[in-house]
Amino acid sequence: MADAGSNPITKVDNHGNVSTLAYLQVPDGSIADEVPTCIAKAPDDSLYVGELLGGDYAPGNARVWRIDDGKATVKWTGFTGIQGCGFDDAGKFYATEFQANGMFGPDSSGAVIKVAPNVDRTTLGAGSLSFPSGFAYHHGAVYVSNWSVMPADNGGGPTGQVVKISAG
């Protein structure tokens, strides 16, 4: 479980006991918190955690952490506003960027970033996603919620939807 308020990654056992697996450190000099938003189990059974801010609202400050044996290390940097994350059947990692051009600004453009095991990155859905959130992978496609912060009835404006994107 990711606690977006105080940054621990915790585990709840079958009896309801809670233990801390790791704590994500806020970078020195940060103007904002990290805000862990998603956890994905990797093919090697480690955990990957995406963060919303990484200590700053500007593009490229969010990171992906890897947690293994209680140790949290930054795996990748250069993301913006991660909302959802997960792996496909081939071990590729995906992160849904809520606002790819900077958090809390006027631009609603989002994206899904695919990271291959060799660390090559591919951007999916750019130009067709607005405030995307969540993540699911099924049979070669990525599913994300689009317009995730919009009400179901807003006078004819955008409303929430689930978008299917070929993972190629």
N, C-alpha and C positions, 0 to 999 in steps of 0.2 A: 504494500500500500504506500502511495506517495502522499506525503503531507505537504500540500502547497503553501501552508502558512509558516511552518518552521523548518522545512527542508529535510526531515528524516525519511528514510525508506524503512518501513517496518513490516514485520511479518506477524500474522495472526494465526495461531495454531487451531486445531480442531476443538480445543477446549476454551477458546476465546482469549488465551494468553497472548499478550502483545510483547514483541521484542524488537529492538532496533537492529537492523542489518547494517545500515550505514547512515552517515550524515553528510549532506552535500554542502561544502563550504562556499560561502559567498566570496567572490573575488575581492581582494583588497581594493579600497577606493571606490567600490560600487555605489551607484546611485539608487539601485533597486535590488530586490531580493532575487533569488534564482527561480523559484516557483516550479518544482518538479510537477509535470503534468501527465506523464504516461510511463508505464513500465512494460517491457516486453521480455519474454524469456527467449534467450538465444539458443541456437542449435547445440552449443556446448554447455547448456544449463546455467550459464551466468545470466545476470539481469542487465538489461540496458534501460536507462532512464533518460527521457527527454525533458528539457526544461523550457519554460516560457521565455524568460528574460536573460538569464546568465549574468545578472547584475546591471544591465543597461537596456534601454528601450530601442536603441539604434539597431539597424540590420546587422546580422552576422555575429551577435553576441551569445546566442543560445548555444548550448553544448549538449552532447550526448555522453552520458556517463556509463561506465561498465562496472558492475558490482559482482565481485567473486570472492568467496571466503571472507565476507565482511569488509573487504577493502574496496573503496570507491575511487576510481581513476577516470579522468576525462579521456574518452575514447576519440571523439571528434569534436571539432569546433566549426564555426561558420554558419550556423543555422539561425533562423529568426522565428521566434514565437511558436515553438513546437507545441502542438495540441494533441497529437496522436502518434503512435509509433508501433512497429511490429516487424516481423520477419516473414518472408515467403518460404516456400518449400526448398528453394535452392540456397537459403542462407543470406539473401539480400535483405538489408535493413531499409525501412521506409520511415520517414518523418513527415507529418503533415504540418506545414507552416501556415499559421492562422493569418498573419499579415506579413507577407514575404518582404515588403519594402519598409518595414519598421513598425513597431508596436504602438498602438494608440494614436496613430496618425489618421488622416482622412482616407488613405488608400486601402480598400478592402481586398486587394489582390492577394491570393494565397497560392500555394503550390504543394506538391508532394515531392520530396527529395528521396531518390532511390540511391542507396550506397551499396555497391557491389563488394564482395569479399576482397577484391583487389583495391578497394577504396575509391574506385571511379564513381563519380556522382552524375546522376541524370535527373533533370527536373521534369516532372510530369504535371499535366493539368494547368500549366501557366497560361494565363489569359482566359481561362474558363472557370476558375475557382474564386469565390469570394467568401471570406471568413470560414474556410473549411476547418473541420474538426474531426476527431476520431480517426480510426483506421481499421480496415478489415481486408484481408487478402483471401481470395478464393478462386481457384481454377484460372490462374493467369491474369487476374484483374484485381485492382485496388478499388476499394469502396470507401468513400469519405462523405461526411455530411457537408453540404454546401449551404451557405447562408445560415450557418449554425446559430447565430445570435438573433435571427429575425423571427418575428411572431408569425403564427400561421395565418393570421388575417390582419393585414396592415394597409388596407385601402388600395390594393392593386400593386403594391411594391413587391420586392423579392420576398420569397418565403423559403423556409427550409426544404431541402431536398437531399436525396442520396445520389451521388454521382459515381458511375462506374468508369474507371480509367484502365485501359490496357497497360499491363506492366511491361510489355514488350520483352 
